Amino acid sequence: MALKAVAMNQTGDVGVLAHVDQPDPLPAPGMVPVHIAFAGVNFMDIGASGHGIDRNAQSEDPGR
């Protein structure tokens, strides 16, 4: 069974999000697969898609 995913391959509005099929991931030695029935898109993912948010930015507070 193929894994259903939403991919974002470029910056932009929600129009850059695409439904794609991916092969089922194989667990590494010592790991087990976990089947997810439902998932969501994080607010930060939406912001990073086209609003100039740096996904690699570091916190100003090293304790965070």
PyMOL CGO cylinders between C-alpha atoms (Angstrom):
from pymol import cmd
from pymol.cgo import CYLINDER

trace = [
    CYLINDER, 0.00, 0.00, 0.00, 1.40, 3.42, -0.92, 0.3, 1, 1, 1, 1, 1, 1,
    CYLINDER, 1.40, 3.42, -0.92, 1.90, 6.17, 1.59, 0.3, 1, 1, 1, 1, 1, 1,
    CYLINDER, 1.90, 6.17, 1.59, -0.26, 9.23, 0.88, 0.3, 1, 1, 1, 1, 1, 1,
    CYLINDER, -0.26, 9.23, 0.88, 1.57, 12.52, 1.44, 0.3, 1, 1, 1, 1, 1, 1,
    CYLINDER, 1.57, 12.52, 1.44, 1.28, 16.25, 0.87, 0.3, 1, 1, 1, 1, 1, 1,
    CYLINDER, 1.28, 16.25, 0.87, 4.48, 17.58, -0.67, 0.3, 1, 1, 1, 1, 1, 1,
    CYLINDER, 4.48, 17.58, -0.67, 5.74, 21.15, -0.85, 0.3, 1, 1, 1, 1, 1, 1,
    CYLINDER, 5.74, 21.15, -0.85, 8.53, 21.33, -3.43, 0.3, 1, 1, 1, 1, 1, 1,
    CYLINDER, 8.53, 21.33, -3.43, 8.70, 25.12, -3.78, 0.3, 1, 1, 1, 1, 1, 1,
    CYLINDER, 8.70, 25.12, -3.78, 7.64, 28.24, -1.93, 0.3, 1, 1, 1, 1, 1, 1,
    CYLINDER, 7.64, 28.24, -1.93, 4.25, 29.76, -2.59, 0.3, 1, 1, 1, 1, 1, 1,
    CYLINDER, 4.25, 29.76, -2.59, 0.66, 29.68, -1.41, 0.3, 1, 1, 1, 1, 1, 1,
    CYLINDER, 0.66, 29.68, -1.41, -1.41, 26.56, -0.83, 0.3, 1, 1, 1, 1, 1, 1,
    CYLINDER, -1.41, 26.56, -0.83, -1.34, 25.98, -4.60, 0.3, 1, 1, 1, 1, 1, 1,
    CYLINDER, -1.34, 25.98, -4.60, 2.20, 24.58, -4.28, 0.3, 1, 1, 1, 1, 1, 1,
    CYLINDER, 2.20, 24.58, -4.28, 0.98, 21.75, -2.04, 0.3, 1, 1, 1, 1, 1, 1,
    CYLINDER, 0.98, 21.75, -2.04, 0.49, 18.51, -3.97, 0.3, 1, 1, 1, 1, 1, 1,
    CYLINDER, 0.49, 18.51, -3.97, -0.99, 15.13, -3.04, 0.3, 1, 1, 1, 1, 1, 1,
    CYLINDER, -0.99, 15.13, -3.04, 1.59, 12.46, -3.85, 0.3, 1, 1, 1, 1, 1, 1,
    CYLINDER, 1.59, 12.46, -3.85, 2.03, 8.73, -3.36, 0.3, 1, 1, 1, 1, 1, 1,
    CYLINDER, 2.03, 8.73, -3.36, 5.28, 7.61, -1.72, 0.3, 1, 1, 1, 1, 1, 1,
    CYLINDER, 5.28, 7.61, -1.72, 6.54, 4.06, -1.14, 0.3, 1, 1, 1, 1, 1, 1,
    CYLINDER, 6.54, 4.06, -1.14, 6.00, 2.77, 2.37, 0.3, 1, 1, 1, 1, 1, 1,
    CYLINDER, 6.00, 2.77, 2.37, 9.06, 3.58, 4.48, 0.3, 1, 1, 1, 1, 1, 1,
    CYLINDER, 9.06, 3.58, 4.48, 11.06, 0.62, 5.73, 0.3, 1, 1, 1, 1, 1, 1,
    CYLINDER, 11.06, 0.62, 5.73, 12.08, 0.65, 9.39, 0.3, 1, 1, 1, 1, 1, 1,
    CYLINDER, 12.08, 0.65, 9.39, 15.78, 0.68, 10.19, 0.3, 1, 1, 1, 1, 1, 1,
    CYLINDER, 15.78, 0.68, 10.19, 17.17, -2.20, 12.29, 0.3, 1, 1, 1, 1, 1, 1,
    CYLINDER, 17.17, -2.20, 12.29, 15.84, -1.96, 15.84, 0.3, 1, 1, 1, 1, 1, 1,
    CYLINDER, 15.84, -1.96, 15.84, 12.88, 0.22, 14.79, 0.3, 1, 1, 1, 1, 1, 1,
    CYLINDER, 12.88, 0.22, 14.79, 9.23, -0.63, 14.19, 0.3, 1, 1, 1, 1, 1, 1,
    CYLINDER, 9.23, -0.63, 14.19, 6.76, 0.87, 11.72, 0.3, 1, 1, 1, 1, 1, 1,
    CYLINDER, 6.76, 0.87, 11.72, 3.92, 3.00, 13.10, 0.3, 1, 1, 1, 1, 1, 1,
    CYLINDER, 3.92, 3.00, 13.10, 0.77, 3.34, 11.02, 0.3, 1, 1, 1, 1, 1, 1,
    CYLINDER, 0.77, 3.34, 11.02, -0.78, 6.82, 11.10, 0.3, 1, 1, 1, 1, 1, 1,
    CYLINDER, -0.78, 6.82, 11.10, -4.48, 7.11, 10.28, 0.3, 1, 1, 1, 1, 1, 1,
    CYLINDER, -4.48, 7.11, 10.28, -4.72, 10.91, 10.25, 0.3, 1, 1, 1, 1, 1, 1,
    CYLINDER, -4.72, 10.91, 10.25, -2.23, 13.77, 10.26, 0.3, 1, 1, 1, 1, 1, 1,
    CYLINDER, -2.23, 13.77, 10.26, -2.34, 17.53, 9.90, 0.3, 1, 1, 1, 1, 1, 1,
    CYLINDER, -2.34, 17.53, 9.90, -0.33, 20.41, 8.53, 0.3, 1, 1, 1, 1, 1, 1,
    CYLINDER, -0.33, 20.41, 8.53, 1.43, 22.47, 11.16, 0.3, 1, 1, 1, 1, 1, 1,
    CYLINDER, 1.43, 22.47, 11.16, 0.93, 26.25, 11.13, 0.3, 1, 1, 1, 1, 1, 1,
    CYLINDER, 0.93, 26.25, 11.13, 4.70, 26.71, 10.78, 0.3, 1, 1, 1, 1, 1, 1,
    CYLINDER, 4.70, 26.71, 10.78, 4.68, 24.48, 7.68, 0.3, 1, 1, 1, 1, 1, 1,
    CYLINDER, 4.68, 24.48, 7.68, 2.12, 26.79, 6.09, 0.3, 1, 1, 1, 1, 1, 1,
    CYLINDER, 2.12, 26.79, 6.09, 4.18, 29.84, 7.08, 0.3, 1, 1, 1, 1, 1, 1,
    CYLINDER, 4.18, 29.84, 7.08, 7.36, 28.34, 5.68, 0.3, 1, 1, 1, 1, 1, 1,
    CYLINDER, 7.36, 28.34, 5.68, 5.64, 27.57, 2.39, 0.3, 1, 1, 1, 1, 1, 1,
    CYLINDER, 5.64, 27.57, 2.39, 5.69, 31.14, 1.19, 0.3, 1, 1, 1, 1, 1, 1,
    CYLINDER, 5.69, 31.14, 1.19, 5.71, 33.80, 3.85, 0.3, 1, 1, 1, 1, 1, 1,
    CYLINDER, 5.71, 33.80, 3.85, 9.46, 34.23, 4.10, 0.3, 1, 1, 1, 1, 1, 1,
    CYLINDER, 9.46, 34.23, 4.10, 9.88, 32.24, 7.30, 0.3, 1, 1, 1, 1, 1, 1,
    CYLINDER, 9.88, 32.24, 7.30, 13.32, 30.67, 7.54, 0.3, 1, 1, 1, 1, 1, 1,
    CYLINDER, 13.32, 30.67, 7.54, 12.80, 26.99, 8.40, 0.3, 1, 1, 1, 1, 1, 1,
    CYLINDER, 12.80, 26.99, 8.40, 16.43, 26.80, 9.59, 0.3, 1, 1, 1, 1, 1, 1,
    CYLINDER, 16.43, 26.80, 9.59, 16.30, 29.84, 11.88, 0.3, 1, 1, 1, 1, 1, 1,
    CYLINDER, 16.30, 29.84, 11.88, 17.69, 29.38, 15.38, 0.3, 1, 1, 1, 1, 1, 1,
    CYLINDER, 17.69, 29.38, 15.38, 15.96, 30.61, 18.50, 0.3, 1, 1, 1, 1, 1, 1,
    CYLINDER, 15.96, 30.61, 18.50, 17.32, 33.83, 20.00, 0.3, 1, 1, 1, 1, 1, 1,
    CYLINDER, 17.32, 33.83, 20.00, 17.04, 32.09, 23.37, 0.3, 1, 1, 1, 1, 1, 1,
    CYLINDER, 17.04, 32.09, 23.37, 19.50, 29.18, 23.54, 0.3, 1, 1, 1, 1, 1, 1,
    CYLINDER, 19.50, 29.18, 23.54, 17.35, 27.65, 26.31, 0.3, 1, 1, 1, 1, 1, 1,
    CYLINDER, 17.35, 27.65, 26.31, 14.48, 27.08, 23.91, 0.3, 1, 1, 1, 1, 1, 1,
]
cmd.load_cgo(trace, "trace")
